[in-house]
């Protein structure tokens, strides 16, 4: 510290001394003055109740319940200051982003965090407000809700939440790892624990199929094609774009009426002995898939949605009865790589 001598009036000297005292006070209460590292300990029993909810405003809420143990014995060389929460995100290759966090807010049993500390390769959220769960040293269940910015997880749509203890020395993270919660996961409360938060599990792949009730109209005798080209007639698949990168898929369909001679069958509603064989061609704009029986491998668009225009090729025999015919197709998507 550099010493400066003041030759001022009494009033000015008091002001200068007040300024010096203020600097000293800030220095004393600032706490950690250099980067600490994250130690580990088995400081909690389990994670449960994992959910991912898109808030529809550019943010999402990710939640879990942490069964904390008593803090004493899980503080390393430090003194307890607060329970801590660490929130991790990943780049497009699944590598941990250690110098930032996707979280914009963290709540424990309804109370928001007050501060966050950036250590060596980690960021921990904490609060030292008396009367909140954050400063509870005893065993308890912590309902944790984290608000994240969706823009921070576009490359890898998942986060990991880790229990911790914030101290006046090195902080402590849960030794068994973090709970991994994916935007495309089942979202039924189940939790996946990543023993090493830096090595997340592969992204879950969930594909939703949107298929309209196709009406082919009046079919002509003989072999004919019925293309359906309107937007509301397309077969569409939706998914998280990041989860399909560098993968190829085979699209298939199973018929409720079965397959004979490599063709599906439309059946008469009142006389099931009357059938109309047909096949289906799906056009992605760059690839044609003929069903049944196709084994064509193709990528899905990383935009998160792929659509196909259907063309039905029917073969109506001369003796087929007039009337209404139908079939039900169940589409399948199988990953190949």
Secondary structure by P-SEA (a helix, b strand, c coil): cbbbbbbccaaaaaaaaaaaaaaaaaaaacccccbbbbbbccccccccccccccccccbbbbbbbbbccccccccccccccbbbbbbbbbccccccccccccccbbbccccccccccccccbbbbbbcccccccccccbbbbbbbbbbcccccccccbbbbbbbbbcccbbbccccbbbbbbcccccccbbbbccccccccccbbbbbbbbcccccccccccbbbbbbcccccbbbbbccccccccbbbbbbccccccccccbbbbbccccccbbbbbbbbbbccccccccccccbbbbcccccbbbbbbbbbbbbcccccccccbbbbbbbbbbcc
